[in-house]
Amino acid sequence: GTLAKYNEEGWETYVIIATDGSRGSDDPKMTHKKLAEIRHQEAETGRKVLGIKKIFYLNHPDTQLVADLKLKEEIVKIIRTVKPKIVIAMDPTFFYSTKRGFVNHTDHRVAGLAAMDACFPLSRDRLTFLEHEKQGLKPHRVEELWLVSFDKVDHLVDISKTFEKKIKALSMHKSQFKNFPKVEKMVRERAKMLGEPRGYKYAENFVRIKLP
């Protein structure tokens, strides 16, 4: 919803998908290759709905993501290429929620940690990944890091005008949802709950960090 909102306001948005999505299926006929292709197609369809300019696919094996120097360098390179003002990532400290009986996926936590480190200090410091300079990429200072954490409410974004786009984009990911009406109901109720104190019809929440 937030990405769609910024797109409608004239900003350019980009997404990094770190893994190939090749593990999350209980279909006995499914293969890693086939599922990865399906997930790629669904991501591209969702991208068009939201108006995202480009998705960068890193294609690490699903469920095997590691916050090593290789992953961080890949993210830093993209940051130095597109030069974002704001980076949104999963809160790496969000391991689980007892309220929802929910464990945050290992890849989400790892990607969040790698993105945090890439924003500060790695993409900022010229002497980090000095080979980028030879490729014409200069250091870049990300101004704000917004972290997604379901149990923390710090910075709210009014997505009332783009909420239906959010639902439509989610519905494109058919391979991930066995019961999409149930998912839609849950997402809609949460967005209403977040927006209500501010008088928004729908909202999304982030932990907002203004970087030095």
N, C-alpha and C positions, 0 to 999 in steps of 0.2 A: 504494500500500500504506500509506503514512504517513497520507494523508488518510482512508482507510477506518478506520485504527486510531484516529485522533483522533475521528472521528465516533462510533465504538463506545464511546469513553470519555466521550461527552457534549459534546464541543466542536462548534461550528458551523464549517463550512469553506465557502469560496467560491473560485471559479476565475474568472480573467480570460482570455478568448481574444481576442487582439489582432487577428487577421486572419480573413478569411472562408474560408480554406482552398480557394480556387477555382482553384488552378493545378496541384496535384499529381496529374495523371492523364495516362496515355498512351492512353486510350480515344478513338479518332477520332470517336466519336459524342457525347462528353461536351462540355458547355458550362460556362462559368464559373458561370452562375446555377444550373444543375442540381447541379454539384458542391458549391457553397456550401450548398445546401439539404440535400444528403446529409450533409455534414460536420456541419451543425447538428443534424440528427436523431441522428447517431451520438454526438455529444457529450452530448446530452440523455439518451440511453439509458445511456451510461456514467456520467453524473452520478447517475442513480437507483441504479445498481449500487453505487456507492461511498458513497452517502448525502450527497453534496454538496448544500448548501442551495440554491445558485443559481450560475449561470454568467453573468458579464457579457460580452456580445459587443460588441466595439468595431468590428468589421467593416471594418478596413483591408484594402486589396487584398493578397492573398497574394503573398509574395516582395518586396513593395514597402514594408515597414515601415521607418520612420525614427524615430530617437530624438530627435524634435523636441519643442518645448514643448507642442504640442497633445497628443501621446501621453502625455507626463509628467503634464500636467494631468488627463487622463482617468483615469489610474491614481491620482493623488493624491485626486481626488474620490471614487473608490471606497474608498480607504483611510480617508478621513475619514468615509465613510458607515458602513462595517462595523466600523471600529476594530480591526483585527487585532493580536494580540500577536506573531504570527510571520508573516512573508511568505516564501514559497518562490518562487524564480525561477531561471532558467538563469544559470549563471556567464558573464558577458559576456566574460571573458578566455579562455573555452574555444572556441578557433577550430577546432582539429582534433586528431585522435589518430592518430599514426603506428602505434600498437599495433593499432588496429582498421581502419586505412585509411578513416578517417571524417572528413568535414568537417561541422562543426556548421552547421545551416541559418542563413542570414542573419537571418531573422525571430526565431529563438531568441536569437541574440546581441543583437540590437537590443532585444527585449522585456526581456531580462535587464538591460541597461544602463539602460533607462527605469525599470524597477521599482526598481533600486538607487537611482537618483537620487530617485525618488518617495518612497522610504522615508527617505532621508537626503540632504539636509536638507529637501526640499520639503514633505512632509506635516506636518513638525514646526513649521515657521516660519509664524507667523500672517500675516505680511506677504506671503507667497507665495500667489498666487491669492486675493487678498483678497475677490474676488467670492463665494467659497465661504461666507464668514461671513454674507453677506446671504441665502444660501440655508439658513441654519441649521446649517452644517457648521463645526465647530471644528477647530483643528489637532490632530493625533494623533501621538504618538510610538510608532513601531513598536519593540518591544523587541529582536526578533531577526530577522535576515535569513539564510535558509538558501539556499545556492546549489547548484544541481545541476551537477556536473562529473564526467564519467565517469572521468577520470584522477586525481582527487584524493579521498582518503578521509580525512575529518576527524571527522565526527559520524555515527555509525551509529544507525539506528532498527530495532528488532526488528519485522518485519512477518510473523512466522511465522503468526499467527492470521488475517491479512487478505490473505495472498499470493494465495489462490485468487480473492478478489474483484478483486485487481489484474489477474489474467489474464482473468477474465470481462469486466471493463471494457475491457481492451485489445481483446478479441475483438469488441466492438461496433463497432470502427472498421474495418469490412470494406473500405472504399474505400482504406485506407492500406496494407493488407498483402496481397500476392499469395500469400504462403506463410506463413500464420499459425502452423502447427506449428513451422516453423523459428524464427519470432520467439519463440514461447513457450519453446522449448528454450533459446535464447540468454538470454532474460530469467531463466528459472529457474536456469540455471547461474551467471549473474552474482550473483543474489541469494543462492545457496548459498555462493559463494566469499566474498562480503562478510560473511556471517553466521558462517562457520566459526570465525574467530579468537575470536569472543566467545561461541561456543556457541549461537548462534541458528540456527534452521533456514534462515530467509531474512531478509535485511536490505536496507535502502536507505541510500545514503551521501549526505552533504551537507557543504558547507563552511559552518560555523556562525559567524556574526558577531553578537556582542552589541553592540547599538548604544548610543551615549552618550545 
